[in-house]
Amino acid sequence: QSQLEQSGGGLVQPGGSLRLSCVASGYRHFDNYNFAWFRRAPGKQREGLSCISAGGSGTNYTDSVKGRFTISRDNAKNTVYLQMDDLKPEDTALYYCAASRLHFRTNCPAGDYDFWGLGTQVTVSS
């Protein structure tokens, strides 16, 4: 059974870093999928953060994380990463990875992503 297994969340102080991982377990053709990271903070709508194309050459970031977050993928390990640096309290949220087989779009629309992880909590607090 295919699933997206997330890890790497936790509690970090402002200015700190975390790396989220998303392992696509059971995906036979991992390199055919685009991936994205989303988050949902308490009382707020889901926000698309970043996405990466199947081959890894295309990436995009929302303005709130540009320059601080980096998305990457290791097709040999069926894994997608989100490196988060200079974390701020407003980054506190439940973070989700998601996969799509559709044509890659740089605005990372959530509707394109059919497969979702269960989420991992990131809390930024002193």
C-alpha positions as CSV (number, residue, x, y, z in Angstrom):
1,Q,0.0,0.0,0.0
2,S,1.4,3.4,-1.0
3,Q,1.7,6.0,1.6
4,L,3.7,9.2,2.4
5,E,5.5,8.8,5.7
6,Q,6.5,12.1,7.3
7,S,9.1,12.8,10.0
8,G,11.3,15.6,11.3
9,G,8.9,17.9,13.0
10,G,9.3,19.1,16.6
11,L,9.9,22.1,18.9
12,V,12.6,24.6,17.9
13,Q,13.5,28.0,19.1
14,P,13.2,31.0,16.8
15,G,16.0,31.2,14.4
16,G,16.5,27.5,14.5
17,S,16.3,24.9,11.8
18,L,14.5,21.7,11.1
19,R,14.4,19.3,8.2
20,L,11.2,17.5,7.3
21,S,11.3,14.3,5.4
22,C,8.6,12.6,3.4
23,V,9.2,9.0,2.4
24,A,7.0,7.7,-0.4
25,S,6.6,4.1,0.7
26,G,5.3,1.7,-1.9
27,Y,5.6,4.2,-4.8
28,R,6.9,2.1,-7.8
29,H,7.6,5.2,-10.0
30,F,8.6,7.8,-7.5
31,D,10.3,9.9,-10.1
32,N,7.0,10.3,-12.0
33,Y,5.5,12.4,-9.2
34,N,5.7,16.0,-8.3
35,F,5.8,16.8,-4.6
36,A,4.7,19.7,-2.5
37,W,4.7,20.9,1.1
38,F,1.7,22.6,2.7
39,R,1.0,23.7,6.2
40,R,-2.0,24.6,8.3
41,A,-1.7,26.8,11.3
42,P,-4.4,27.0,14.0
43,G,-7.3,29.1,12.8
44,K,-5.8,29.7,9.4
45,Q,-6.3,28.2,6.0
46,R,-4.0,25.7,4.5
47,E,-1.0,27.3,2.8
48,G,1.1,26.0,0.0
49,L,4.7,26.4,0.7
50,S,6.8,24.8,-2.0
51,C,6.7,22.3,-4.7
52,I,9.2,20.3,-6.8
53,S,8.8,18.7,-10.2
54,A,9.2,15.0,-10.8
55,G,12.7,15.4,-12.2
56,G,13.7,17.9,-9.6
57,S,14.6,20.7,-12.0
58,G,11.5,22.8,-11.2
59,T,10.8,24.3,-7.8
60,N,8.8,27.2,-6.4
61,Y,8.2,28.8,-3.0
62,T,5.6,31.0,-1.5
63,D,6.9,34.4,-0.5
64,S,6.6,33.8,3.2
65,V,9.2,31.1,3.1
66,K,11.4,32.1,0.1
67,G,15.0,32.3,1.1
68,R,14.4,30.3,4.3
69,F,13.0,27.0,3.2
70,T,14.5,24.6,0.6
71,I,12.7,21.7,-1.0
72,S,14.7,18.8,-2.5
73,R,14.2,15.2,-3.4
74,D,16.3,12.1,-3.5
75,N,14.8,9.8,-6.1
76,A,17.1,7.0,-5.1
77,K,15.6,7.1,-1.6
78,N,12.0,7.9,-2.6
79,T,12.3,10.8,-0.3
80,V,11.4,14.5,-0.4
81,Y,12.8,17.0,2.0
82,L,11.9,20.5,3.3
83,Q,14.9,22.2,4.9
84,M,13.6,25.0,7.1
85,D,16.0,27.6,8.4
86,D,15.6,30.8,10.4
87,L,12.3,29.6,11.7
88,K,9.8,32.1,13.2
89,P,6.9,31.6,15.6
90,E,4.5,32.2,12.7
91,D,5.9,29.0,11.1
92,T,4.2,27.0,13.8
93,A,1.8,24.7,12.0
94,L,1.0,21.2,11.0
95,Y,3.1,20.4,7.9
96,Y,2.0,18.1,5.1
97,C,3.7,16.6,2.1
98,A,1.7,15.7,-1.0
99,A,2.3,14.0,-4.3
100,S,0.8,14.6,-7.8
101,R,1.0,12.8,-11.1
102,L,-0.3,15.8,-13.0
103,H,1.7,18.2,-15.1
104,F,3.9,20.4,-12.8
105,R,2.5,23.8,-12.1
106,T,4.8,26.3,-10.3
107,N,1.9,27.8,-8.2
108,C,1.6,24.4,-6.5
109,P,-2.2,24.2,-6.4
110,A,-3.4,21.9,-3.7
111,G,-6.1,20.5,-6.0
112,D,-3.4,19.0,-8.1
113,Y,-2.2,16.8,-5.3
114,D,-4.0,13.5,-4.8
115,F,-1.9,11.8,-2.2
116,W,-1.2,13.3,1.2
117,G,0.8,12.5,4.3
118,L,-0.7,12.6,7.8
119,G,1.2,15.7,8.8
120,T,3.9,16.5,11.2
121,Q,3.8,19.3,13.8
122,V,6.4,22.1,13.8
123,T,6.4,24.4,16.8
124,V,8.6,27.5,16.9
125,S,8.8,28.9,20.4
126,S,11.3,30.2,22.9
